[in-house]
Amino acid sequence: MAGSALASGVLAVAAALSLGLAAVGGAAVTAQRTAGAADAAALAAADAASGAVPTGEQPCELAARVAQAAGATLTGCVLEGFVATVEAQAAYAGLAAVSRARAGPPEG
């Protein structure tokens, strides 16, 4: 009987640890996805602002569409010349993953 109780305790602890690791892994994936969405949105906005990508949309509108396609929501977009700074957000288990990215021509 003592062996059965010990085995059930070990299984319960292993299950709890597995669930915890799955939650942390999901949060890490969401954070990376949001960072990728912000990078892509910043590049799209900077390319649209510089004319490298011909589009009928405003640069920040294009950035919002790119972020949405990548699974995030654009929460901020600022253009300074050809330099775009964006902020994207995505949710996982009720928590928000926020990422910022900047793109534009090289300095100097």
Secondary structure as GFF3:
##gff-version 3
##sequence-region A 1 108
A	DSSP	alpha_helix	2	50	.	.	.	ID=ss1
A	DSSP	alpha_helix	59	69	.	.	.	ID=ss2
A	DSSP	beta_strand	73	80	.	.	.	ID=ss3
A	DSSP	beta_strand	83	92	.	.	.	ID=ss4
A	DSSP	beta_strand	95	103	.	.	.	ID=ss5
###
